[in-house]
Amino acid sequence: MGTLHTLTLAQTLHKLAEKEITLADLYRDIDTQVDVFNTKLNVYLTRNEQALSQAQERACLPLCGIPLAIKDNFLTKGIRTTASSKVLDTFIPPYESTVTSRLQQAGAVIYGKTNMDAWAHGSSTETSDYGPTKNPRNPEYLPGGSSGGSAAALAENMCIAAMGSETAGSIRQPSAWCGTVGLKPTYGRVSRAGVVAMGSSLDSPGPMGKTVEDTTILFDAIAGHDKYDGTTSTQHPPKLYNALKKGVRGMRIGIAYIDHADIKGTPAAHSIEQAAKVFESLGARVEHVPLSSTLKNNTMLTPDYAIGVYTVVQRGEVSSNLGRYDGIRYGNPRSCFGDEAKRRIMLGTFTLSKGYADKYYIKAQQVRNLYFKNYAQLFSSYDILISPTSPGFALKLGATKDNPMFGELEDMLVEPSSLSGLPGISVPCGHDSKTNLYLGLNIISSHWNEEKVTRAAYAFEQHTSWNSWIGDHT
Amino acid sequence: MSTSSRTPIIGMEIHVELKTRSKMFCGCKNDPFHAPKPNIYTCPVCLGMPGGLPVANKKAVEWTITLGLALGCTIARLSKFDRKHYFYPDLSKGYQISQYDQPLCEHGVVHTEFGDIRIRRVHLEEDTGKLQHTTVDGKKVSLIDFNRCGVPLVEIVTEPDIHSSEQAKAYAKKIQQIVRTLDISDADMEKGSMRLEANISLADDPTVLPNYKVEAKNINSFRFLEQAIVFETERQTEILDDGNIPTQETRGWSETKHATIAQRTKEDAEDYRYFPDPDLPPLKFDDAYIELLRNNLPELPEALQARYESLGITSAFATLLSSPEYDSNIVDEALHLGKKNGVEANNIASVIINKKIDTSKTSAKEIVRITTEMYTKDIVDGTEIASAVHVVIQEQPKAVGDYKSGKQQVIGFLLGMVMKKIGKKIDTKIVQEMLMKVLQ
């Protein structure tokens, strides 16, 4: 058996261009890997039978026919799209999402559709109506979510690169738990058209990869204005790939959240302190940004409020967005909604109801505005802020049982920046050799500044050995 | 009858479909009434498919502001779209995109001969699909046609300033005229591109709003609007006379029964769970943009009528001539040309209205020519007329005899013969006088 499936996207593109490898060999290795692991890990819900032939047709395009794992909430024309809900069990979209359309036009191939939390409601991939995905690094553990299938596909080399989507943490948290890289673009940078809507004011489709470099290649293919999404920015997106190697010399970096009561003294906090030292050694100016319970200059507003704000805003939008699945048009009745979706519909309906909207939804938007202000001030002093992606290592399968707020607690540290629409990336920054599980470093910056985020992440990745495709950290 | 002691308190909601080329939030064709088949002008957005996102139609926003300006409204500098949630099979997304607390236009006024009516708000939303209840293969089924789903729809809401069926009708007609003058909607009530709703209640003291209201819907002509209001006034009077309060409800006008029929009660205010649509960025307008639209407003029927009257056109003609069915550019050109050639404005108006001239097909020059032909007389001297009269009397001894024996109506025949003989356009009065003098 070959090992072409273990290549990164950048390596694959290089080897295909140099004719060192063929698409047929690449797909043979990927197919073998998927055949072996898919039953065990439950990564792909649907596989594209035409993948190889489409790849051959696209061999001359920039992305050379490389196989991508696509989260199952991207509508793919002619390929079943379920968002991991039985409500859409038989839904075959008549149109293509903007993101997958741009990727294919650039030469990529949809290899398969990956498992996720149903409707992206969760941070474990355990709420999928098709069963949980297991963490390839240690199958007793959760992969995180909601883009858990895509992160697992990368970790087990069941694809070359992947796409996920994030509302708050859904790209970065599974990337952290699976030891992969996930880039959440600025809200409005990548089109939501053709992505099953969850929290419409937060949803950000974004690339997931084995390395930072890989995520920038995909970002460059999908970013930019889309006439089918009125919330996309008309600004010309930067080419992240070209700026990757600019380094962090002179960058002003703030360390956030590691003084939070839940984080202090944990392996996650320790890994961030180590990361800070790496950045310092590379010429950045690093300092702690103290936590604060009120809005004050040069302090981080506590993420504690974000849980409430995010829950109210996102549930409200969910209850509205899921109204269309009324059982009349998409095959399956409303009884097919799982418990988590039902909980969210009920909570969201409540918070938007007359007499309660002011108390909850409007109030939440006001607090959301405080985070906006907090970041606007902080980014006048710092280029990027770093923090743990998640409070700790992956949790065991079943951890979400009887814990409806599981996701919110796991995503607490990324919720404030997601509510503010900021870009962020998670890169591996720690590893537990006993469990073979990973920690993630979350790097965020101000709106439209993906370039600073990926530059810093690349520098970190290149000068540490946490990334299993680059270094050897065992 | 105690009707006279109570004042009808009526507020109206008028929906008008804008005739933009594409729909409100997608690129689909906006032409639901001429669609050859159901569900052909549809796409993922208006079908409410997963992942479909609305993008606002700029033209529709502009036209709504224009309408607001024509109605004397204040235009919002910051506006937004909200989601209005309710379940109905013809509503593809489970919510309608509408405007809740920041409508595009507010606080306007419409003048009618029965008094002014304040406009509370004008807002923009999307129309729904249409249900068809029919039988297919012997089975009763409900079919949905989404061709209309997502068509831009403007809602014009008045304050409860209307106090009679006549005033309601005058108001609705005025709205139709304005909308047609602005050329933003066909405002065809039969097809449903203009829909009327009236909230009707009766007050003992017209300065105090009653504690109930009845919403009358399904009204697709001005006549039905009047009839529905008269019917409701009588129905509610009876209930109030009995010491009861009419139920707060929606009633539909039945053309066949000539009555309003209860549709659903509205005891609990509905909860639409409005919230700002996160898919649509807020709308911002600067003063320069609003002023540009204001300056581009066409002359509205009211102003046009006043101007026509100032040119010497009778009030009756001016009212008719200022309606949007006449192209005011052509009318103005004809009036201008007429003035240069000494043709009276009122005569031109008379010709256009009485001869049913289609101003979209007739040139101003042609209108003036017709008017001139009808009203200008050739100058013919008395001797020419006198000789023609004599010749005719000699040629028509029988008719002359009949006249002299008392058959007065024969004069018309003789008159015609004289006119024919002269062969020119002259005042028949002069000829008739001379003819009668000679015959005496």
Contacts between the chains, C-beta under 8 A, distances in Angstrom:
chain1	res1	chain2	res2	distance
A	75	B	49	7.9
A	75	B	50	6.3
A	75	B	51	4.8
A	81	B	50	7.5
A	83	B	50	7.4
A	88	B	50	7.2
A	91	B	50	7.5
A	93	B	49	7.6
A	93	B	50	7.5
A	93	B	51	7.8
A	94	B	44	7.3
A	94	B	49	7.7
A	95	B	44	5.3
A	95	B	49	7.5
A	97	B	51	6.1
A	192	B	51	7.6
A	192	B	53	6.3
A	193	B	51	6.4
A	193	B	52	7.6
A	193	B	53	5.2
A	194	B	44	7.6
A	194	B	51	4.0
A	194	B	52	7.9
A	195	B	51	5.3
A	196	B	50	4.5
A	196	B	51	5.7
A	197	B	50	7.3
A	197	B	51	6.8
A	197	B	53	8.0
A	199	B	278	8.0
A	200	B	277	8.0
A	200	B	278	4.0
A	200	B	279	5.5
A	201	B	278	3.6
A	227	B	55	6.8
A	228	B	45	7.9
A	228	B	53	6.2
A	228	B	55	6.8
A	229	B	53	5.1
A	229	B	55	7.4
A	229	B	279	7.9
A	230	B	53	6.8
A	230	B	54	6.9
A	230	B	55	4.2
A	230	B	56	6.5
A	230	B	279	6.6
A	230	B	280	5.8
A	230	B	281	6.1
A	231	B	53	7.8
A	231	B	278	7.6
A	231	B	279	6.4
A	231	B	280	7.8
A	231	B	281	6.1
A	316	B	275	6.2
A	317	B	278	6.2
A	319	B	273	7.7
A	320	B	83	5.6
A	320	B	85	6.3
A	320	B	94	7.3
A	320	B	95	5.9
A	320	B	273	7.4
A	320	B	275	7.2
A	322	B	94	7.8
A	323	B	85	6.3
A	323	B	87	7.4
A	323	B	93	6.7
A	323	B	94	2.4
A	323	B	95	6.0
A	324	B	48	4.8
A	324	B	50	7.6
A	324	B	92	6.7
A	324	B	93	5.0
A	324	B	94	4.7
A	326	B	87	6.7
A	326	B	89	7.8
A	326	B	94	6.4
A	328	B	89	6.0
A	349	B	273	6.7
A	352	B	85	7.7
A	352	B	273	4.0
A	352	B	274	7.7
A	352	B	275	5.5
A	353	B	271	5.6
A	353	B	273	5.9
A	354	B	269	7.4
A	354	B	271	4.6
A	354	B	273	7.7
A	357	B	273	7.3
A	357	B	274	7.5
A	357	B	275	6.7
A	361	B	275	6.0
